[in-house]
Amino acid sequence: MATKPPAKPKSPMTLAAASRIQGATALSNNGVVEKSTFAARAQSAAVKTTSTPAAKAASKTISSPSTGKASKTAAGSALSQVAPKKVTSPVAASAASKTLRDGRTGAASKSAAGSALSQKPPAKKR
């Protein structure tokens, strides 16, 4: 029995790749991209991962000795979401929100907190 070659590791969907896919789909469908298409799912997946600049800001925030606990929690959440299919927990989302509201917070911390909040799952409808 023949063995299968090892599977290629999955790479995260990038914004550039999603944009290319969405553009090609729009061109072939008279400018329309339906919600249920692969192009729409690709765009959604690309937006839900932490970008390289946000990951660098999160790393800087975590390694800074003067950064507060809430900022470090938000930055840790953002860093964990460099891989796809990870979402911000309610505790980390609360810490990120607190970080963004705090006037003493630096730009790197706010960038990491914003990235973490953008990857929070949608609120459940009541």
Buried (B, 14 or more C-beta within 10 A) or exposed (E): EEEEEEEEEEEBBBEEBBBEBBEEBBEEEEEEBEEEBEBBBBBEBBEBBBBEEBBBBBBBBBEBEEBBEBBBBBBBBBBBBBEEEBBBBEEBBBBBBBBBEBEEBBEBBBBBBBBBBBBBEEEEEE
